[in-house]
Amino acid sequence: MSEKSWPDYRAVWRWHFYAGLFCIPFVIVLSISGLIYLFKPQIEAWNDRHYDNLQMTGSSKPVSEQIAAAIAAVPGSSFSSYELPEFASSSARIVVKNDETSIRAYVHPETLQILHTVPDGERFMRWIFRLHGELLMGNRGSNLVELAACWTIVLLITGLFLWWPRNVKGLGGVLYPRLFGGSRMFWRDIHSVVGMWISFCAIFLLLTGLPWAKFWGDYFKQVRQVTGTAVAQQDWSNSGERSSSGSGRSGTKGGGETPRGDSGSAEHSDHGGGGSSRTKGRAPAPPIDLTAIDKMVENVAPLKLDAPVVISAPGGRSKTWNAKSNTANRPRRVTVELDPKTGAILSREDFKDRHWVDRAVSVGIAAHEGALFGWPNQVLGVVTTLGLVLLSVSGVILWWKRRDQGVLGAPKPALSPRVSWGLISIVAFIGICLPLFAASLLFVLFLEWLVLNRIPAVRTWLGLVST
């Protein structure tokens, strides 16, 4: 047999098959959880509806008294943040910290009655957030999600190569599915046509999700250090194990980074609110001076920042107070620094004042969350996530229909393929951009060479036998 150019159609099909084998379970879980998270503002508004429709009869108590009531309701706690009410009938949202756990208290602004308290990490959307970002497994789960995202990008790129029209006789099966050509043609067309229509949006979602991943996020920070584009503090975080503070409807921490989609979380770290071993056992922090909090609220309210607007006490090594618009539409976010003694506004940072890298990532995050351009952004997210689920289901059905008994069903490799240095260059470039993908690819190749090819039954079942 003569040498074949490589990668040929069958070789790409093999990559597509094996990538799908690994990715499909993750794609389904992440698509469904991401679909739910797209509607976080609506879901949280519904969950908090009882605390946004209070009967008001007089004037509200000073914010300092509302905070004191929240602290008294959680013995041993200290103040973390206060969210400016979005509506005149809204309760006060005050986050206090107790033994490294963030507790959200809903306080009636007139009577100071505690309407509800809940650990930030136990709210429904926080659970969805952790499921989507780390499969409820912390940094290990974040690495798994990143690995699945990298291979899903490969899955989509190889899928587009397989879809690319060859000897086309009409647009059926290319731009629209042929619905009446039999079961196998139907599912093949559903798989290829849906993949064609959603691939670019799906790849965009996968790429814009990488800054939150633990491994890639650290890699990105190192690249920024080397290239001189690093900043003192990003507007997002990729750590899942540090302590949290909450704020706003989504929690926040003064001076902290904002995690994926959590309009007010301080760090991606507030997953679970458990705190780290480095913070446990320390002496309690000194009480925070709330003398100027009423003046802070008075100065920040007229700025009319996009809700939720959160005033946060100093956190970590920071000594400054700040007020921040934690709107999910990140290009509209504003941060102001406040004088801890007088409550006066010391400085203001708008979106245009940030580094261009941070602006680019923030735009991507806002689009990823469906918040950049209103409800059409949410609709586009719904179409993409449902399309990914349909791709996964149709892929499984196609495999089931074409499988042979006793083998996994991977396409057979060609004999003596001619190596393409162009392809190697492309894979190397992707590996530089996605280092976890490169590491996993090398591991799989080494495992195949060292173990899988040396066990005849396994080699045959996986389809590694040359024909």
Stockholm file with secondary structure:
# STOCKHOLM 1.0

chainA/1-467         MSEKSWPDYRAVWRWHFYAGLFCIPFVIVLSISGLIYLFKPQIEAWNDRHYDNLQMTGSSKPVSEQIAAAIAAVPGSSFSSYELPEFASSSARIVVKNDETSIRAYVHPETLQILHTVPDGERFMRWIFRLHGELLMGNRGSNLVELAACWTIVLLITGLFLWWPRNVKGLGGVLYPRLFGGSRMFWRDIHSVVGMWISFCAIFLLLTGLPWAKFWGDYFKQVRQVTGTAVAQQDWSNSGERSSSGSGRSGTKGGGETPRGDSGSAEHSDHGGGGSSRTKGRAPAPPIDLTAIDKMVENVAPLKLDAPVVISAPGGRSKTWNAKSNTANRPRRVTVELDPKTGAILSREDFKDRHWVDRAVSVGIAAHEGALFGWPNQVLGVVTTLGLVLLSVSGVILWWKRRDQGVLGAPKPALSPRVSWGLISIVAFIGICLPLFAASLLFVLFLEWLVLNRIPAVRTWLGLVST
#=GR chainA/1-467 SS CCCCBSSCHHHHHHHHHHHHHHHHHHHHHHHHHHHHHHTHHHHHHHHTGGGSSCCCCSCCCCHHHHHHHHHHHSTTCEEEEEECCSSTTCCEEEEEEETTEEEEEEECTTTCCEEEEEEGGGSHHHHHHHHHHHTTSHHHHHHHHHHHHHHHHHHHHHHHHHHSCSSCCSSBTTTBCCTTSCHHHHHHHHHHHHHHHHHHHHHHHHHHHGGGSHHHHHHHHHHHHHHTCCCSCCSSCCCCSSCCCCCGGGCCCTTCCCCTTCTTCSCGGGGGGCCCTTTTTCCCCCCCCCTTHHHHHHHHGGGCCCSCEEEECCCTTCCCEEEEECCSSGGGCCEEEECTTTCCEEEEECGGGSCHHHHHHHHHHHHHTTCSSSHHHHHHHHHHHHHHHHHHHHHHHHHHHHCCTTSCCCCCCCSSCBCCHHHHHHHHHHHHHCHHHHHHHHHHHHHHHHTGGGSHHHHHHHTCSCC
#=GC SS_cons         CCCCBSSCHHHHHHHHHHHHHHHHHHHHHHHHHHHHHHTHHHHHHHHTGGGSSCCCCSCCCCHHHHHHHHHHHSTTCEEEEEECCSSTTCCEEEEEEETTEEEEEEECTTTCCEEEEEEGGGSHHHHHHHHHHHTTSHHHHHHHHHHHHHHHHHHHHHHHHHHSCSSCCSSBTTTBCCTTSCHHHHHHHHHHHHHHHHHHHHHHHHHHHGGGSHHHHHHHHHHHHHHTCCCSCCSSCCCCSSCCCCCGGGCCCTTCCCCTTCTTCSCGGGGGGCCCTTTTTCCCCCCCCCTTHHHHHHHHGGGCCCSCEEEECCCTTCCCEEEEECCSSGGGCCEEEECTTTCCEEEEECGGGSCHHHHHHHHHHHHHTTCSSSHHHHHHHHHHHHHHHHHHHHHHHHHHHHCCTTSCCCCCCCSSCBCCHHHHHHHHHHHHHCHHHHHHHHHHHHHHHHTGGGSHHHHHHHTCSCC
//
